[in-house]
């Protein structure tokens, strides 16, 4: 019985910690292919996932993209030091990459990598809300 209670307590602590994850919130991407987006980052199990919730032309004019509702940050598992590992989907080319992410306050650096993580392209996002 003591083991069961310990396991339940550990699970509740892990859930509370992930619910307060620094990556959770709305983030604004950099302009890519003439547009940028707001990404809603939420916990998904023990990881963080991000979905496009709003899209804008490069000049800030809102537009209705077919990518609204698409998950682009997939299963980013926290490493405990503000860094994460998972996957990143890039809608402009339809490809999924090995993903790395680092959160520092209101700044988020997202990387999509190939070749086992040796070659990466990155974006710097800012907290929108």
C-alpha positions in Angstrom: 0.0 0.0 0.0 2.8 2.4 0.8 4.4 1.8 -2.6 1.1 2.6 -4.3 0.7 5.9 -2.4 4.3 6.8 -3.1 3.7 6.1 -6.8 0.6 8.2 -6.8 2.3 11.1 -5.0 5.2 11.0 -7.5 2.8 11.0 -10.4 0.9 14.0 -9.0 4.2 15.9 -8.5 5.3 15.2 -12.1 1.9 16.3 -13.4 2.0 19.5 -11.4 5.5 20.2 -12.6 4.6 19.7 -16.2 1.4 21.8 -15.8 3.7 24.7 -14.9 6.2 24.1 -17.7 8.0 27.3 -18.8 7.2 26.4 -22.4 3.5 26.5 -21.9 1.7 29.5 -23.4 1.4 31.3 -26.7 4.5 32.0 -28.7 5.1 34.1 -31.8 7.3 32.5 -34.5 9.7 34.4 -36.8 8.6 35.2 -40.3 9.0 32.2 -42.6 8.0 32.2 -46.2 6.2 35.5 -45.8 4.1 34.7 -42.7 4.3 34.1 -39.0 2.1 32.4 -36.5 1.1 32.2 -32.9 1.7 28.7 -31.5 -0.2 27.4 -28.4 2.2 25.3 -26.4 0.5 22.9 -24.0 1.5 19.8 -22.1 0.8 16.5 -23.9 1.5 13.8 -21.4 5.0 14.3 -20.0 6.0 16.4 -23.0 5.1 19.8 -24.6 3.3 20.1 -28.0 2.5 23.2 -30.0 -0.3 23.9 -32.4 -0.8 26.9 -34.8 -3.7 29.0 -33.5 -3.4 32.2 -35.5 -1.5 33.2 -38.7 -0.3 36.6 -40.0 1.2 38.0 -43.1 4.7 39.4 -42.6 3.3 42.9 -42.2 1.1 41.7 -39.3 -2.2 41.4 -41.2 -4.1 38.3 -39.9 -5.1 35.7 -42.5 -6.8 32.3 -42.4 -4.1 29.7 -43.2 -4.9 26.1 -43.9 -2.3 25.3 -41.2 -4.4 26.7 -38.3 -4.9 23.7 -36.0 -1.8 21.9 -37.2 0.5 20.6 -34.5 4.1 21.6 -35.4 5.9 21.0 -32.1 5.6 17.3 -31.3 6.4 15.5 -28.1 9.1 17.9 -26.8 10.3 16.1 -23.7 11.9 18.3 -21.1 15.4 17.5 -20.0 15.1 19.4 -16.7 17.4 22.3 -17.6 15.1 24.4 -19.9 16.0 22.2 -23.0 13.7 19.8 -24.7 14.0 17.1 -27.4 11.2 16.0 -29.7 10.1 16.7 -33.3 9.3 19.8 -35.4 7.0 19.9 -38.4 7.5 22.6 -41.0 4.2 23.2 -42.9 5.9 25.0 -45.8 7.7 21.8 -47.0 5.6 19.2 -45.2 8.6 17.6 -43.5 9.1 16.5 -39.9 12.5 17.0 -38.3 14.4 16.0 -35.1 13.5 18.9 -32.8 15.4 20.7 -30.1 14.0 23.5 -28.0 15.3 25.8 -25.3 13.2 28.2 -23.2 14.8 31.1 -21.3 12.1 33.4 -19.8 10.1 34.9 -22.7 12.4 33.6 -25.4 12.2 30.2 -27.0 14.8 28.8 -29.5 13.4 26.1 -31.7 15.6 23.9 -33.9 14.8 21.4 -36.6 17.7 19.1 -37.4 18.8 16.4 -39.8 21.8 14.1 -39.9 21.1 12.9 -36.4 21.0 16.4 -35.0 24.3 17.6 -36.6 22.8 20.1 -39.0 20.1 22.4 -37.6 18.0 25.4 -38.7 16.6 27.5 -35.9 14.0 30.1 -35.1 13.8 32.4 -32.1 10.3 32.8 -30.8 8.9 35.4 -28.3 6.1 34.9 -25.8 3.0 36.4 -27.3 0.8 35.9 -24.2 
